[in-house]
Structures are given as structure tokens and as C-alpha cells.
Amino acid sequence: MYHYKKGVQFVKKGREKEAIEQFRIAIQKDETLKEAYFDLGEIFMRNELYDESERIFKVLVEL
């Protein structure tokens, strides 16, 4: 949960690259952390990385 919370802080500061890294680490540590998948998918969508966003949201739906 530490890395997820760190990612949220990075998002609030507009540092999405760092947030992506933290959300990915959070997911590696806990593959069921829905919040991390959701926030990661949102970042990808905002940055028009639709394929990545779709992949992440598909995983989220399966959880």
C-alpha cells in the first residue's frame, strides 16, 4: 500500500511518470490492489495511451 499511496501523491503533484512507476510496483507487490490498476488506467487514458489503458482496465474487471 505504501507504493500506491506514494503514486497518489505523485499524481497530485502532476508527476505522472513517477506515479506510474509507483503504481506498477504496488501491483507487483499486491496483484489484487484494484485502486492501483484504476489509477494507472486513468493516467494512461489521460495521456491517450488507450491500448495500455484498455489492458489495465481489462485486468481490473477480472479481479
ROKE-74585 format. One record per residue: residue in three letters; y, x, z of N, C-alpha, C in turn. Coordinates in steps of 0.05 Angstrom, whole numbers, padded with zeros to 5 digits, always signed. Example, Ala and Ser with C-alpha at 12.3 -4.5 7.8 and 13.67 -1.06 7.14 Angstrom:
<atoms>
ALA-00114+00264+00156-00090+00246+00156-00066+00264+00156SER-00045+00257+00142-00021+00273+00143+00001+00258+00157
</atoms>
This chain:
<atoms>
MET-00024+00016+00000+00000+00000+00000+00025+00017+00000TYR+00023+00042+00010+00046+00060+00011+00057+00064-00017HIS+00040+00070-00036+00049+00076-00064+00061+00051-00077TYR+00050+00028-00071+00061+00003-00081+00090-00001-00071LYS+00093+00002-00045+00120-00001-00033+00140+00019-00044LYS+00130+00043-00048+00147+00064-00060+00155+00056-00088GLY+00136+00045-00103+00142+00036-00130+00164+00014-00130VAL+00162-00004-00112+00182-00026-00109+00209-00014-00104GLN+00211+00006-00087+00236+00019-00081+00248+00032-00106PHE+00230+00045-00122+00239+00057-00147+00250+00036-00166VAL+00237+00013-00168+00246-00008-00186+00274-00017-00177LYS+00278-00020-00151+00304-00029-00141+00326-00009-00148LYS+00319+00016-00150+00338+00037-00157+00341+00042-00187GLY+00326+00026-00203+00327+00029-00232+00311+00053-00242ARG+00293+00064-00226+00278+00087-00234+00249+00078-00241GLU+00248+00065-00264+00223+00053-00272+00200+00073-00278LYS+00207+00096-00289+00187+00116-00294+00172+00124-00269GLU+00187+00129-00248+00174+00136-00222+00159+00112-00211ALA+00170+00088-00215+00156+00064-00205+00129+00061-00219ILE+00128+00065-00245+00103+00063-00260+00082+00082-00248GLU+00091+00107-00243+00072+00126-00231+00062+00117-00204GLN+00079+00106-00187+00071+00097-00161+00052+00073-00162PHE+00058+00054-00180+00041+00031-00184+00013+00039-00194ARG+00013+00058-00212-00013+00068-00222-00030+00081-00199ILE-00016+00097-00183-00030+00109-00160-00040+00087-00141ALA-00024+00068-00136-00032+00046-00118-00056+00031-00129ILE-00057+00027-00155-00080+00014-00167-00105+00031-00166GLN-00102+00057-00169-00125+00076-00167-00136+00074-00139LYS-00119+00072-00119-00128+00072-00091-00140+00044-00083ASP-00130+00023-00096-00139-00004-00090-00138-00021-00115GLU-00161-00022-00129-00162-00036-00155-00158-00066-00153THR-00156-00077-00128-00152-00106-00125-00123-00113-00117LEU-00105-00093-00118-00077-00097-00109-00062-00112-00131LYS-00063-00138-00130-00051-00155-00151-00021-00150-00155GLU-00007-00145-00133+00022-00141-00135+00029-00117-00153ALA+00013-00096-00150+00018-00072-00166+00014-00078-00196TYR-00008-00092-00203-00013-00100-00231+00010-00116-00241PHE+00019-00136-00226+00040-00154-00234+00066-00139-00240ASP+00074-00122-00220+00099-00108-00223+00098-00088-00246LEU+00075-00075-00250+00071-00057-00272+00073-00071-00299GLY+00060-00094-00301+00062-00111-00325+00091-00119-00331GLU+00105-00126-00310+00133-00134-00313+00150-00111-00325ILE+00146-00087-00314+00161-00064-00324+00155-00060-00354PHE+00130-00061-00361+00122-00057-00389+00135-00079-00407MET+00135-00103-00397+00147-00125-00413+00177-00120-00417ARG+00191-00113-00395+00220-00108-00397+00226-00086-00417ASN+00208-00067-00420+00212-00044-00438+00199-00049-00465GLU+00192-00073-00470+00180-00082-00496+00154-00066-00502LEU+00139-00059-00482+00113-00046-00485+00092-00069-00482TYR+00092-00086-00502+00077-00111-00499+00047-00107-00498ASP+00036-00087-00513+00007-00082-00512-00001-00073-00484GLU+00014-00055-00473+00008-00046-00445+00011-00069-00426SER+00032-00084-00429+00036-00107-00411+00013-00127-00413GLU+00004-00133-00437-00018-00152-00441-00043-00141-00428ARG-00049-00115-00431-00073-00103-00420-00072-00106-00389ILE-00049-00100-00377-00047-00102-00348-00050-00131-00338PHE-00037-00150-00352-00039-00177-00343-00067-00189-00347LYS-00082-00179-00367-00110-00188-00371-00127-00179-00347VAL-00122-00154-00338-00137-00144-00314-00130-00162-00290LEU-00104-00167-00287-00095-00183-00264-00108-00211-00264VAL-00110-00223-00287-00122-00250-00288-00151-00249-00280GLU-00165-00227-00286-00193-00224-00279-00198-00220-00249LEU-00177-00212-00235-00181-00206-00206-00186-00231-00190
</atoms>
